[in-house]
Protein backbone atom coordinates (compact mmCIF):
# COMPACT_ATOMS: atom_id res chain seq x y z
CA UNK A 1 0.00 0.00 0.00
CA UNK A 2 1.29 3.47 -0.88
CA UNK A 3 -0.17 6.49 0.88
CA UNK A 4 -0.05 9.92 -0.76
CA UNK A 5 -0.75 13.19 1.02
CA UNK A 6 -2.03 15.82 -1.42
CA UNK A 7 -1.57 19.59 -1.10
CA UNK A 8 -3.45 22.43 -2.81
CA UNK A 9 -0.27 24.01 -4.12
CA UNK A 10 3.43 23.35 -4.39
CA UNK A 11 4.20 25.57 -1.38
CA UNK A 12 2.03 23.25 0.74
CA UNK A 13 0.51 26.25 2.47
CA UNK A 14 -2.55 25.41 4.56
CA UNK A 15 -1.65 21.80 5.21
CA UNK A 16 -2.90 18.61 3.53
CA UNK A 17 -5.90 18.86 1.23
CA UNK A 18 -6.37 15.23 0.24
CA UNK A 19 -5.30 11.65 0.61
CA UNK A 20 -4.78 8.87 -1.95
CA UNK A 21 -4.17 5.20 -1.16
CA UNK A 22 -2.86 3.00 -3.94
CA UNK A 23 -1.92 -0.59 -4.52
CA UNK A 24 0.54 0.18 -7.28
CA UNK A 25 1.05 -3.45 -8.33
CA UNK A 26 -2.68 -4.05 -8.79
CA UNK A 27 -3.37 -0.62 -10.26
CA UNK A 28 -6.10 0.12 -7.74
CA UNK A 29 -6.56 3.32 -5.73
CA UNK A 30 -9.01 5.12 -3.48
CA UNK A 31 -9.19 8.73 -2.46
CA UNK A 32 -11.17 10.85 -0.07
CA UNK A 33 -14.00 12.45 -2.08
CA UNK A 34 -14.88 15.77 -0.44
CA UNK A 35 -18.17 16.07 -2.34
CA UNK A 36 -19.61 12.73 -1.31
CA UNK A 37 -17.80 12.79 2.05
CA UNK A 38 -16.60 9.24 1.57
CA UNK A 39 -13.87 7.09 0.10
CA UNK A 40 -14.07 6.57 -3.66
CA UNK A 41 -12.34 4.13 -5.99
CA UNK A 42 -10.72 6.14 -8.79
CA UNK A 43 -7.36 4.76 -9.89
CA UNK A 44 -7.43 6.77 -13.12
CA UNK A 45 -7.54 10.08 -11.30
CA UNK A 46 -4.82 9.04 -8.85
CA UNK A 47 -2.47 7.83 -11.59
CA UNK A 48 -3.03 10.97 -13.69
CA UNK A 49 -2.33 13.21 -10.70
CA UNK A 50 0.78 11.37 -9.49
CA UNK A 51 2.24 10.99 -12.99
CA UNK A 52 1.68 14.65 -13.98
CA UNK A 53 5.01 16.48 -13.69
CA UNK A 54 3.15 19.67 -12.73
CA UNK A 55 2.07 18.00 -9.48
CA UNK A 56 5.50 16.74 -8.37
CA UNK A 57 5.63 19.24 -5.48
CA UNK A 58 1.95 18.83 -4.56
CA UNK A 59 2.14 15.38 -3.00
CA UNK A 60 4.37 13.20 -0.88
CA UNK A 61 4.37 9.53 -0.01
CA UNK A 62 4.00 8.85 3.69
CA UNK A 63 3.82 5.89 6.04
CA UNK A 64 0.59 4.42 7.38
CA UNK A 65 0.81 6.24 10.74
CA UNK A 66 1.16 9.63 9.03
CA UNK A 67 -1.70 8.79 6.66
CA UNK A 68 -3.91 7.94 9.65
CA UNK A 69 -3.26 11.38 11.17
CA UNK A 70 -3.79 13.17 7.87
CA UNK A 71 -7.03 11.27 7.20
CA UNK A 72 -8.70 12.66 10.30
CA UNK A 73 -7.77 16.21 9.24
CA UNK A 74 -8.67 15.85 5.55
CA UNK A 75 -11.96 14.02 6.16
CA UNK A 76 -13.18 16.15 9.02
CA UNK A 77 -12.96 13.31 11.52
CA UNK A 78 -13.38 10.08 9.54
CA UNK A 79 -10.64 7.58 10.30
CA UNK A 80 -8.55 5.95 7.62
CA UNK A 81 -9.89 2.44 6.92
CA UNK A 82 -7.62 -0.36 8.10
CA UNK A 83 -5.67 -2.22 5.42
CA UNK A 84 -8.21 -5.03 5.37
CA UNK A 85 -10.97 -2.49 4.73
CA UNK A 86 -8.96 -0.85 1.97
CA UNK A 87 -8.35 -4.21 0.30
CA UNK A 88 -12.07 -4.94 0.56
CA UNK A 89 -12.81 -1.68 -1.28
CA UNK A 90 -10.32 -2.66 -3.97
CA UNK A 91 -11.87 -6.14 -4.26
CA UNK A 92 -15.41 -4.75 -4.45
CA UNK A 93 -14.59 -2.91 -7.65
CA UNK A 94 -15.04 -4.52 -11.01
CA UNK A 95 -11.74 -3.19 -12.30
CA UNK A 96 -13.37 -0.32 -14.16
CA UNK A 97 -11.64 3.05 -14.08
CA UNK A 98 -14.67 5.10 -13.10
CA UNK A 99 -15.29 6.58 -9.70
CA UNK A 100 -17.10 4.29 -7.30
CA UNK A 101 -18.02 5.72 -3.87
CA UNK A 102 -17.78 3.83 -0.58
CA UNK A 103 -19.09 4.73 2.86
CA UNK A 104 -21.11 7.78 1.88
CA UNK A 105 -22.77 9.71 4.64
C-alpha positions, -999 to +999 in steps of 0.1 A: +000+000+000+013+035-009-002+065+009+000+099-008-008+132+010-020+158-014-016+196-011-034+224-028-003+240-041+034+234-044+042+256-014+020+232+007+005+262+025-026+254+046-016+218+052-029+186+035-059+189+012-064+152+002-053+116+006-048+089-019-042+052-012-029+030-039-019-006-045+005+002-073+010-034-083-027-041-088-034-006-103-061+001-077-066+033-057-090+051-035-092+087-025-112+109-001-140+125-021-149+158-004-182+161-023-196+127-013-178+128+020-166+092+016-139+071+001-141+066-037-123+041-060-107+061-088-074+048-099-074+068-131-075+101-113-048+090-088-025+078-116-030+110-137-023+132-107+008+114-095+022+110-130+017+146-140+050+165-137+031+197-127+021+180-095+055+167-084+056+192-055+020+188-046+021+154-030+044+132-009+044+095+000+040+089+037+038+059+060+006+044+074+008+062+107+012+096+090-017+088+067-039+079+096-033+114+112-038+132+079-070+113+072-087+127+103-078+162+092-087+158+056-120+140+062-132+162+090-130+133+115-134+101+095-106+076+103-085+059+076-099+024+069-076-004+081-057-022+054-082-050+054-110-025+047-090-008+020-083-042+003-121-049+006-128-017-013-103-027-040-119-061-043-154-047-045-146-029-077-150-045-110-117-032-123-134-003-142-116+031-141-147+051-131-153+066-097-171+043-073-180+057-039-178+038-006-191+047+029-211+078+019-228+097+046 
